[in-house]
Structures are given as C-alpha cells and as structure tokens.
Amino acid sequence: MNRRRFLQTTAAALLPEIVQAAPPATRIIDTHTHFYDPSRPGGVPWPGKGSKLYRTVLPADWLAVAAPHGVKETVIVEASPLVEDNQWILDLAAKEKSIVGFVGHLDPGAEFAANLKRFAANSIFRGIRWSGAFLTDEAKHDSVIAGAKLLAEHGLELDLNGAPSYLPHAAKLAADIPDLRILINHLGASGDPQALKPEWKDNIRAIAKQPNVFMKVSALVEQVKCEPGQAPRETAYYLPILDHFWETFGPDRLIYGSNWPVSDKGAPYDVVFKIVDEYFRSRGTEACEKYFWKNSLAAYRWIERK
C-alpha cells in the first residue's frame, strides 16, 4: 500500500462514516471564480499562453459544471493587475445575473483612492484582492494601511492571497482596522492536508482570533501534490484542514469558493463541490446554510440580482 493510500485509509478510520444528516443547502454562492477572454484586444496578463487555462472562460462555462450541483451564483475574483480589467468584469456582470459580486484588483499606490471611488460606485463591486506580499513589503506599508482604511470607509472587503508568511501580518492588519472585513484565500496556502506544518496551524489559530477575518475554503484540491487533475476524491483525505478550520473559525466564518477553473488542476468541479458538501452537511443544516451562502453575505455584502 503506497503512502497516500495508507494515509487516506487511516484518516477514514478516524472519522465516523459521513452521513449527510443535513439536506442540501437551499442556496449556494461560489465566492471564487475567474472569468477572462484571451481573444480580447491586448489579450490577458493571466493565465499565460501555453497554459491549459489559456482559453476563453465565461459565466456560461462555469454554469455548465456548477449548475448541476445547484450552484448558480458567484462572486468573481480578479487576478489581472490591469485597472481596466475591473471594468471589463463589471460590464460582464451587467449582463450576467449569476454574478452577485466582484472582487477587483487595485494595487495600493498613488491612483488607488481615485480608482476605488470609481469602481465602488457600482454595487457589484464588493472589494479588492491583494497579494499577501504587499503586507510584508515595508516599502508598501503606508500605502497598504491607507488603502485598507479606505476600503473600510467604503464598506468594502479585502481578499488576501499568498504564501503563509503573510498571515501574521494579516492578523495585525485585522486588529488595527477592526471595521475592515478580511477574507483569507486558498486556505492560507496550507499545502497538502496530509503534511501540514505546525507553523501554518499556529498562524491559522492566531488569525482566527480576529473576529473580522473570514476563511475562504478554496483551492482545497490544488494543495495536494499529485498528477494534474488526480487529487484524492475522498473527503476524509482533507479532514486535517477542514477540522482545523472548524475548530478555529467555527461555523460563522467559513465560506465556499471553488477557484474554478484553476481548481481543474487538482480535480473536476464535481469533486471540489462533493468534498465540502459532504463535510458541511455532516455538520448540520445551519452550518451547511452558513457555509454555502449566509457567511458570504456577511463577508461580501453581495447584492440580490433581479
């Protein structure tokens, strides 16, 4: 028996058989999708040419894989640093009612305040995402603090993504600006669930003490070291991460995000959804409802589309 299979079997033995005690969530908001079109004039800065992700990806493509699971609404997260790509998504959202919110990308700097004011005028625009490296860059310290305070003043949120080293800095930012809602992306870069580092667990425990911080349970399958698309499908394999989040963040600050189409690197959408669906339904009806949509409303304050 190889090591991974042994670990999977051991994890399963430690967990009572998952019984879907709760019914499916009555509503599901996928808070982490990426849409882009490389055929646009000027192309896109991400993903790069030659990547399997380098193709046109629009809401209809996402709905084709998500809607069969009852997932029909999304919050988009922008990966492009180009200011006008924020407008491209907002124009897309004007036509696509499945989009209930948009997390833009605006680097802190001289034009940040003006750009934020411009995009915040659109109710679909719910916040921005920064690289966690901004928080560890002393040269950016003043602009990061000023930008974070402006987000809080506008009632907008901050998504953060990057290596685990930024997490203590994010915890301090959350403490310094308690009115700012912060969402940690992609598990705080946990790594393979069967090889978690003590430092990561400690950092998660520390940042979870800040009540204005939410954890987006996204990029779960991408953390696994495996052949492309071959991440384990058994929910038990991911329990070291999921249980740690449940113990630290509890039912009120965990949020669903698929990271599609990047998630295809780890496993198809149905596997991504199955893992968290089984886990949170096993935690009961209210936990399931909170995870799949109620917590995202508290964090993003997304809007109802008509």
C-alpha positions as CSV (number, residue, x, y, z in Angstrom):
1,M,0.0,0.0,0.0
2,N,1.5,3.4,-1.0
3,R,1.9,6.2,1.5
4,R,-1.1,8.3,0.2
5,R,-3.4,5.3,0.2
6,F,-2.3,4.4,3.8
7,L,-3.0,8.0,4.9
8,Q,-6.4,8.0,3.3
9,T,-7.3,4.8,4.9
10,T,-6.1,5.9,8.3
11,A,-8.0,9.2,8.0
12,A,-11.2,7.4,7.1
13,A,-10.8,5.1,10.1
14,L,-10.6,8.1,12.4
15,L,-13.8,9.5,11.1
16,P,-17.2,8.0,11.6
17,E,-18.9,7.3,8.3
18,I,-20.0,10.7,6.9
19,V,-23.8,10.7,7.0
20,Q,-25.4,13.6,5.1
21,A,-27.6,14.4,8.1
22,A,-28.5,17.8,6.6
23,P,-30.3,18.3,3.3
24,P,-28.5,20.2,0.6
25,A,-28.1,24.0,1.2
26,T,-31.1,26.0,0.0
27,R,-28.7,28.4,-1.8
28,I,-25.1,28.2,-2.8
29,I,-22.8,31.1,-3.7
30,D,-19.4,30.2,-5.2
31,T,-17.2,33.1,-4.0
32,H,-14.2,32.4,-6.1
33,T,-14.3,32.1,-9.8
34,H,-12.2,33.6,-12.5
35,F,-13.5,34.8,-15.9
36,Y,-11.4,36.1,-18.8
37,D,-11.1,36.2,-22.6
38,P,-7.6,36.0,-24.1
39,S,-9.1,36.9,-27.5
40,R,-9.8,40.4,-26.4
41,P,-7.7,43.2,-27.9
42,G,-4.5,43.2,-25.9
43,G,-5.1,39.7,-24.5
44,V,-4.8,39.0,-20.8
45,P,-1.8,39.1,-18.4
46,W,-3.0,35.9,-16.8
47,P,-3.1,33.0,-17.5
48,G,-0.1,32.7,-19.7
49,K,0.0,31.3,-23.2
50,G,0.6,27.6,-23.3
51,S,-1.3,27.0,-20.1
52,K,-4.4,24.8,-20.2
53,L,-6.2,27.7,-18.6
54,Y,-5.4,30.0,-21.5
55,R,-8.8,29.9,-23.1
56,T,-12.0,32.0,-23.0
57,V,-13.8,31.3,-19.7
58,L,-17.2,33.0,-19.2
59,P,-20.1,32.5,-16.8
60,A,-21.8,30.1,-19.2
61,D,-18.8,27.8,-19.0
62,W,-18.8,27.9,-15.2
63,L,-22.6,27.3,-15.0
64,A,-22.2,24.2,-17.2
65,V,-20.2,22.5,-14.4
66,A,-21.6,24.2,-11.4
67,A,-25.4,24.4,-12.0
68,P,-25.9,20.6,-11.9
69,H,-24.9,20.9,-8.2
70,G,-27.3,23.7,-7.5
71,V,-24.5,26.4,-7.7
72,K,-25.9,29.2,-9.8
73,E,-24.5,32.4,-8.3
74,T,-20.9,33.6,-7.9
75,V,-18.6,36.3,-6.7
76,I,-15.8,36.8,-9.2
77,V,-12.2,37.4,-8.1
78,E,-10.0,39.4,-10.4
79,A,-6.4,38.1,-11.0
80,S,-5.4,40.7,-13.5
81,P,-3.4,43.8,-12.3
82,L,-4.8,45.9,-15.2
83,V,-7.1,48.6,-14.0
84,E,-9.5,48.4,-16.9
85,D,-9.9,44.7,-16.5
86,N,-12.0,45.6,-13.5
87,Q,-14.4,47.5,-15.8
88,W,-14.5,44.5,-18.2
89,I,-15.8,42.3,-15.4
90,L,-18.4,44.9,-14.3
91,D,-19.6,45.2,-17.9
92,L,-19.9,41.4,-18.0
93,A,-21.8,41.4,-14.7
94,A,-24.3,44.0,-16.1
95,K,-25.4,41.2,-18.5
96,E,-24.9,38.1,-16.3
97,K,-27.3,37.8,-13.4
98,S,-25.4,34.9,-12.0
99,I,-22.8,37.4,-10.8
100,V,-23.8,38.8,-7.4
101,G,-20.4,40.3,-6.6
102,F,-17.0,41.2,-7.8
103,V,-13.6,41.4,-6.0
104,G,-11.5,43.7,-8.1
105,H,-7.7,44.1,-8.3
106,L,-6.2,47.6,-7.5
107,D,-2.7,47.8,-6.2
108,P,-2.1,50.3,-3.4
109,G,-0.4,53.4,-4.7
110,A,-1.0,56.9,-6.0
111,E,-4.1,56.2,-8.0
112,F,-5.7,53.8,-5.5
113,A,-8.1,56.2,-4.0
114,A,-9.4,57.5,-7.3
115,N,-9.8,54.1,-8.8
116,L,-11.5,52.7,-5.7
117,K,-14.0,55.6,-5.7
118,R,-14.7,55.0,-9.4
119,F,-15.4,51.3,-9.1
120,A,-17.1,51.4,-5.7
121,A,-19.9,53.4,-7.3
122,N,-21.0,50.1,-8.9
123,S,-22.9,48.0,-6.4
124,I,-21.5,44.7,-7.9
125,F,-18.0,45.8,-6.8
126,R,-17.6,44.4,-3.3
127,G,-13.9,44.8,-2.5
128,I,-10.4,44.0,-3.8
129,R,-7.8,41.3,-3.6
130,W,-4.2,42.0,-2.7
131,S,-1.2,39.7,-2.7
132,G,-0.2,38.9,0.9
133,A,3.3,40.0,-0.2
134,F,2.1,43.6,-0.1
135,L,1.7,43.2,3.7
136,T,5.2,42.0,4.2
137,D,6.8,44.7,2.0
138,E,8.0,47.5,4.2
139,A,8.1,49.9,1.2
140,K,4.4,49.5,0.7
141,H,3.4,49.7,4.4
142,D,2.0,53.2,4.4
143,S,0.0,52.8,1.1
144,V,-1.3,49.4,2.3
145,I,-2.6,50.9,5.6
146,A,-4.1,53.9,3.8
147,G,-5.8,51.7,1.2
148,A,-7.1,49.3,3.8
149,K,-8.7,52.2,5.8
150,L,-10.3,53.5,2.6
151,L,-11.8,50.0,1.9
152,A,-13.3,50.0,5.4
153,E,-14.7,53.5,4.9
154,H,-16.4,52.4,1.7
155,G,-17.8,49.3,3.5
156,L,-15.8,47.1,1.2
157,E,-13.8,44.0,2.0
158,L,-10.2,42.8,1.4
159,D,-9.3,39.4,-0.1
160,L,-5.7,38.2,0.6
161,N,-3.8,35.6,-1.2
162,G,-0.2,34.3,-0.9
163,A,2.4,32.3,1.0
164,P,1.7,31.5,4.7
165,S,4.3,34.1,5.8
166,Y,1.8,36.9,5.3
167,L,-0.7,35.5,7.8
168,P,0.7,37.2,11.0
169,H,0.8,40.5,9.1
170,A,-2.9,40.0,8.1
171,A,-3.8,39.3,11.7
172,K,-2.2,42.6,12.7
173,L,-4.0,44.4,9.9
174,A,-7.3,43.0,11.1
175,A,-6.6,44.1,14.7
176,D,-5.5,47.6,13.6
177,I,-8.5,48.1,11.3
178,P,-11.4,46.2,13.0
179,D,-14.0,47.6,10.7
180,L,-12.3,46.0,7.7
181,R,-13.6,42.6,6.7
182,I,-10.8,40.4,5.5
183,L,-11.1,37.1,3.6
184,I,-8.1,34.7,3.5
185,N,-8.0,33.0,0.1
186,H,-7.0,29.4,-0.6
187,L,-6.7,28.1,2.9
188,G,-3.8,30.4,3.7
189,A,-1.6,28.2,1.4
190,S,-1.9,25.1,3.7
191,G,-0.1,22.7,1.5
192,D,-1.1,19.0,1.3
193,P,-3.6,18.2,4.0
194,Q,-1.6,15.1,5.0
195,A,1.6,17.1,5.5
196,L,0.5,20.3,7.4
197,K,3.3,22.3,9.0
198,P,2.9,23.3,12.7
199,E,3.6,26.9,11.7
200,W,0.6,27.0,9.4
201,K,-1.7,25.6,12.0
202,D,-0.4,28.1,14.6
203,N,-0.8,31.0,12.1
204,I,-4.4,29.9,11.3
205,R,-5.2,29.7,15.0
206,A,-3.8,33.2,15.6
207,I,-5.6,34.9,12.7
208,A,-8.9,33.2,13.5
209,K,-8.9,35.1,16.8
210,Q,-9.6,38.3,14.8
211,P,-13.5,38.4,14.5
212,N,-13.3,40.4,11.3
213,V,-11.4,37.7,9.4
214,F,-13.1,35.0,7.3
215,M,-11.6,31.9,5.8
216,K,-12.5,31.0,2.2
217,V,-12.3,27.2,1.8
218,S,-11.0,27.4,-1.8
219,A,-8.1,25.7,-3.7
220,L,-8.5,22.6,-1.5
221,V,-7.7,20.1,-4.2
222,E,-4.9,22.2,-5.6
223,Q,-2.9,21.9,-2.3
224,V,-2.4,18.2,-3.0
225,K,0.9,17.0,-4.5
226,C,-0.4,14.8,-7.3
227,E,-0.7,14.4,-11.1
228,P,-2.8,17.1,-12.7
229,G,-6.5,16.5,-12.1
230,Q,-5.8,13.5,-9.8
231,A,-6.3,14.8,-6.3
232,P,-7.9,12.4,-3.9
233,R,-11.7,12.4,-4.1
234,E,-12.4,11.1,-0.5
235,T,-13.5,13.8,1.9
236,A,-11.5,12.0,4.6
237,Y,-8.2,13.0,3.0
238,Y,-8.9,16.7,3.6
239,L,-10.1,16.4,7.2
240,P,-6.8,17.7,8.7
241,I,-7.5,21.1,7.0
242,L,-11.3,21.1,7.3
243,D,-11.3,20.1,11.0
244,H,-8.7,22.7,11.9
245,F,-10.8,25.4,10.3
246,W,-13.9,24.2,12.1
247,E,-12.1,24.3,15.4
248,T,-10.6,27.7,14.8
249,F,-13.1,29.7,12.8
250,G,-16.2,27.8,13.7
251,P,-19.4,27.8,11.7
252,D,-19.8,31.5,11.2
253,R,-16.7,32.5,9.2
254,L,-16.0,29.7,6.7
255,I,-17.0,30.4,3.1
256,Y,-17.4,28.3,-0.1
257,G,-15.2,29.1,-3.1
258,S,-14.2,26.7,-5.9
259,N,-11.3,28.6,-7.5
260,W,-12.7,27.4,-10.9
261,P,-11.3,27.0,-13.5
262,V,-7.9,26.8,-11.7
263,S,-9.4,24.1,-9.5
264,D,-9.3,21.8,-12.5
265,K,-5.5,21.4,-11.8
266,G,-6.5,19.4,-8.8
267,A,-9.8,17.8,-9.7
268,P,-13.1,18.4,-11.6
269,Y,-15.7,20.8,-10.2
270,D,-17.9,17.9,-9.1
271,V,-15.1,16.6,-6.8
272,V,-14.3,20.1,-5.5
273,F,-18.0,20.5,-4.6
274,K,-18.5,17.0,-3.2
275,I,-15.8,17.2,-0.6
276,V,-17.1,20.4,1.1
277,D,-20.8,19.4,0.5
278,E,-20.2,16.1,2.4
279,Y,-18.3,17.8,5.2
280,F,-20.6,20.7,5.9
281,R,-23.8,18.7,5.5
282,S,-22.4,16.4,8.1
283,R,-22.1,19.4,10.4
284,G,-25.8,20.1,10.3
285,T,-28.4,22.2,8.5
286,E,-27.4,25.6,9.9
287,A,-23.7,25.1,9.4
288,C,-24.4,24.0,5.8
289,E,-26.5,27.1,5.1
290,K,-23.9,29.4,6.7
291,Y,-21.0,27.9,4.8
292,F,-22.6,27.9,1.4
293,W,-24.2,31.4,1.4
294,K,-25.0,33.1,4.7
295,N,-21.4,33.7,5.7
296,S,-20.6,35.1,2.3
297,L,-23.4,37.6,2.6
298,A,-21.9,38.8,5.9
299,A,-18.4,39.0,4.4
300,Y,-19.1,40.4,1.0
301,R,-22.5,42.0,1.3
302,W,-23.2,40.9,-2.2
303,I,-26.4,42.1,-3.8
304,E,-29.6,40.4,-4.9
305,R,-29.9,40.4,-8.7
306,K,-33.3,40.8,-10.3
